[in-house]
C-alpha cells in the first residue's frame, strides 16, 4: 500500500470505508473481518498455534509491538480454550474498537463524539484519508481479478484479498466471483509456512458464515 504498512486487521477495517461501499458501516459488518485479520496475523507471526483444533498462544510473554494484536493475544491467554471459528466472533468488538482507535491515531479515520438521546456518549467514525481507502480497494480488486500471477503477490496482500473476499468487503469481488483465484491466493498467504493453511481455512470459513448470518 503506498501510504505505508498497515496490519491485516487495519487494512480490512479500512476497506469497509472505501468509497464504493455505503457510508456508515456498522459494528456487525466489521467486527468479524477485523478479528479474522488479527487472528491470521498472529498465526503468520507464529504467536498463535493449533493444538487439537484450539487456538493456543505459544507462550505467556511474546509480543508483536502492535497494540491490537497484543490485545488479542492477551485476551486469548486469559480466556477459556476455544476453537478458531469461535474466536472470529467471541468478543470481537474489543478488537474492532482497538483497530479503529489505531486508525484514528494514524489519521486514516476521524472520531466524532456524540450523545445518543442527548444523554449516552457515543463515537461515530468517518473516513479521513479517502485516497488511501480507495487505493487499498483498487489494489485488493486487482489482486482478486489478476492477471498478475499469484506467485508475484506478497503473502500479506494475498491474505488481505482472501479475507476481504470471504467477508464480501469489496463489492462485486466476493469469493464466489473468483473462486479458483481465491483458493490460490489463500495458499499464497501461507506460502512461507504451508502448515498454516488449515488454520487460515477455518478462519475464512467462520468469517464467511458470519457474513451469511447478517440481516
C-alpha positions as CSV (number, residue, x, y, z in Angstrom):
1,X,0.0,0.0,0.0
2,X,1.5,3.4,-1.0
3,X,0.8,5.0,2.4
4,X,3.0,2.6,4.3
5,X,2.4,-0.7,6.1
6,X,-0.8,-1.5,7.9
7,X,-1.7,-4.7,9.8
8,X,-4.2,-7.1,8.3
9,X,-7.0,-6.1,10.7
10,X,-6.3,-2.4,10.0
11,X,-6.5,-3.0,6.2
12,X,-9.7,-5.0,6.5
13,X,-11.2,-2.3,8.6
14,X,-10.2,0.4,6.2
15,X,-11.6,-1.5,3.2
16,X,-15.1,-1.1,4.7
17,X,-14.8,2.7,4.2
18,X,-13.8,2.5,0.6
19,X,-15.9,5.0,-1.4
20,X,-17.6,2.2,-3.3
21,X,-19.3,1.0,-0.1
22,X,-22.3,2.6,1.5
23,X,-21.4,5.0,4.4
24,X,-22.0,4.1,8.0
25,X,-20.6,0.6,8.0
26,X,-21.7,-0.8,11.3
27,X,-20.1,-2.9,14.0
28,X,-21.8,-6.2,12.9
29,X,-20.3,-5.9,9.4
30,X,-16.8,-5.0,10.6
31,X,-16.1,-7.0,13.8
32,X,-15.8,-10.4,12.1
33,X,-13.4,-9.4,9.3
34,X,-11.2,-7.3,11.7
35,X,-11.0,-10.2,14.2
36,X,-10.3,-12.7,11.4
37,X,-7.5,-10.4,10.2
38,X,-6.0,-10.2,13.7
39,X,-6.1,-14.0,14.1
40,X,-4.5,-14.5,10.7
41,X,-1.7,-12.0,11.5
42,X,-0.9,-13.7,14.8
43,X,-0.9,-17.1,13.0
44,X,1.5,-15.8,10.4
45,X,3.8,-14.4,13.2
46,X,3.8,-17.8,14.8
47,X,2.3,-16.5,18.1
48,X,-0.9,-18.5,17.9
49,X,-0.7,-22.2,17.1
50,X,-3.1,-25.0,16.7
51,X,-3.4,-27.7,19.4
52,X,-6.1,-30.2,18.5
53,X,-8.2,-27.5,16.9
54,X,-7.7,-25.0,19.7
55,X,-6.2,-21.5,19.1
56,X,-3.3,-21.6,21.6
57,X,-0.6,-18.9,22.4
58,X,2.9,-20.2,22.1
59,X,3.9,-18.7,25.4
60,X,2.9,-16.1,28.0
61,X,5.4,-13.4,27.2
62,X,5.6,-12.9,23.4
63,X,4.5,-9.6,22.0
64,X,4.3,-8.1,18.5
65,X,4.6,-4.4,19.4
66,X,1.2,-3.8,17.8
67,X,-1.5,-2.8,20.4
68,X,-4.3,-4.5,18.5
69,X,-2.5,-7.8,18.1
70,X,-1.1,-7.9,21.6
71,X,-4.5,-7.1,23.0
72,X,-6.0,-10.1,21.2
73,X,-3.1,-12.3,22.4
74,X,-3.8,-11.3,26.0
75,X,-7.5,-12.0,25.6
76,X,-6.8,-15.5,24.3
77,X,-4.3,-16.2,27.1
78,X,-6.8,-15.1,29.8
79,X,-9.8,-16.9,28.3
80,X,-11.0,-20.5,28.3
81,X,-9.7,-22.5,25.3
82,X,-11.7,-22.0,22.1
83,X,-11.6,-23.2,18.6
84,X,-10.6,-20.9,15.8
85,X,-14.1,-20.4,14.5
86,X,-15.2,-19.3,17.9
87,X,-12.6,-16.6,18.1
88,X,-13.7,-15.0,14.9
89,X,-16.8,-13.7,16.7
90,X,-16.1,-14.0,20.5
91,X,-15.8,-10.5,22.0
92,X,-14.7,-9.3,18.5
93,X,-15.9,-5.8,19.3
94,X,-12.8,-5.4,21.6
95,X,-10.5,-5.9,18.6
96,X,-12.6,-3.7,16.3
97,X,-12.6,-0.8,18.8
98,X,-8.8,-1.1,19.2
99,X,-8.3,-1.1,15.4
100,X,-10.5,2.0,14.9
101,X,-8.6,3.8,17.6
102,X,-5.4,2.9,15.9
103,X,-6.6,4.2,12.5
104,X,-7.7,7.4,14.2
105,X,-4.3,7.9,15.7
106,X,-2.7,7.3,12.3
107,X,-5.0,9.8,10.6
108,X,-7.0,7.3,8.5
109,X,-10.3,7.7,10.4
110,X,-11.9,10.6,12.3
111,X,-13.7,10.0,15.6
112,X,-16.8,12.1,16.1
113,X,-18.1,12.0,19.6
114,X,-21.9,12.4,20.1
115,X,-24.6,11.7,22.6
116,X,-27.5,9.4,21.9
117,X,-30.8,10.9,23.0
118,X,-28.7,13.7,24.4
119,X,-27.5,11.5,27.3
120,X,-25.5,8.5,26.3
121,X,-22.0,9.1,25.0
122,X,-21.3,7.5,21.6
123,X,-18.5,7.6,19.0
124,X,-19.0,7.5,15.2
125,X,-16.1,7.1,12.8
126,X,-15.7,8.8,9.4
127,X,-13.1,8.2,6.7
128,X,-10.4,10.9,6.8
129,X,-8.0,9.6,4.1
130,X,-10.3,8.8,1.2
131,X,-7.5,8.4,-1.3
132,X,-5.8,5.8,0.9
133,X,-9.0,3.8,1.2
134,X,-9.6,4.0,-2.5
135,X,-6.1,2.9,-3.3
136,X,-6.4,-0.1,-1.0
137,X,-9.7,-1.1,-2.6
138,X,-8.3,-0.9,-6.1
139,X,-5.2,-2.8,-5.0
140,X,-7.4,-5.6,-3.5
141,X,-9.6,-5.8,-6.6
142,X,-6.5,-6.1,-8.8
143,X,-5.2,-8.9,-6.6
144,X,-8.5,-10.8,-6.8
145,X,-9.0,-10.3,-10.5
146,X,-5.5,-10.8,-11.8
147,X,-3.8,-11.1,-14.3
148,X,-0.8,-10.7,-12.0
149,X,0.5,-14.2,-11.2
150,X,-0.4,-15.3,-7.7
151,X,3.3,-16.2,-7.1
152,X,4.2,-12.5,-7.5
153,X,1.6,-11.3,-4.9
154,X,3.0,-10.7,-1.4
155,X,1.8,-13.0,1.3
156,X,0.2,-10.1,3.2
157,X,-1.6,-8.8,0.1
158,X,-2.8,-12.4,-0.6
159,X,-4.2,-12.6,3.0
160,X,-6.0,-9.3,2.7
161,X,-7.6,-10.3,-0.6
162,X,-8.8,-13.7,0.6
163,X,-10.3,-12.4,3.8
164,X,-11.9,-9.5,2.0
165,X,-13.5,-11.9,-0.5
166,X,-14.7,-14.1,2.3
167,X,-16.2,-11.1,4.1
168,X,-17.6,-9.6,0.9
169,X,-15.9,-6.3,1.8
170,X,-15.2,-5.4,-1.8
171,X,-18.4,-5.1,-3.9
172,X,-18.5,-7.5,-6.8
173,X,-15.4,-9.3,-5.6
174,X,-16.8,-12.0,-3.3
175,X,-15.1,-15.4,-3.0
176,X,-17.6,-16.9,-5.4
177,X,-16.7,-14.5,-8.2
178,X,-13.1,-15.6,-8.3
179,X,-13.3,-19.0,-6.6
180,X,-10.2,-20.6,-8.1
181,X,-8.1,-17.4,-7.8
182,X,-9.1,-17.0,-4.1
183,X,-8.1,-20.6,-3.4
184,X,-4.7,-19.9,-5.0
185,X,-4.3,-16.7,-3.0
186,X,-5.2,-18.5,0.2
187,X,-2.3,-20.9,-0.4
188,X,0.0,-17.9,-1.2
189,X,-1.0,-16.2,2.0
190,X,0.7,-19.0,4.0
191,X,3.4,-19.9,1.4
192,X,6.2,-19.4,4.0
193,X,4.5,-21.9,6.3
194,X,2.2,-24.2,4.4
195,X,1.1,-26.0,7.6
196,X,-0.9,-22.9,8.5
197,X,-3.3,-23.4,5.6
198,X,-5.8,-25.4,7.5
199,X,-5.9,-22.9,10.3
200,X,-6.5,-19.9,7.9
201,X,-9.0,-22.0,6.0
202,X,-11.1,-22.5,9.2
203,X,-10.9,-18.8,10.0
204,X,-12.1,-17.9,6.4
205,X,-14.9,-20.4,6.7
206,X,-16.1,-19.0,10.0
207,X,-15.8,-15.5,8.6
208,X,-18.0,-16.3,5.6
209,X,-20.6,-17.8,8.0
210,X,-20.8,-14.5,9.9
211,X,-21.5,-12.7,6.7
212,X,-24.3,-15.1,5.7
213,X,-25.8,-14.7,9.2
214,X,-26.0,-10.9,8.9
215,X,-29.5,-9.4,8.3
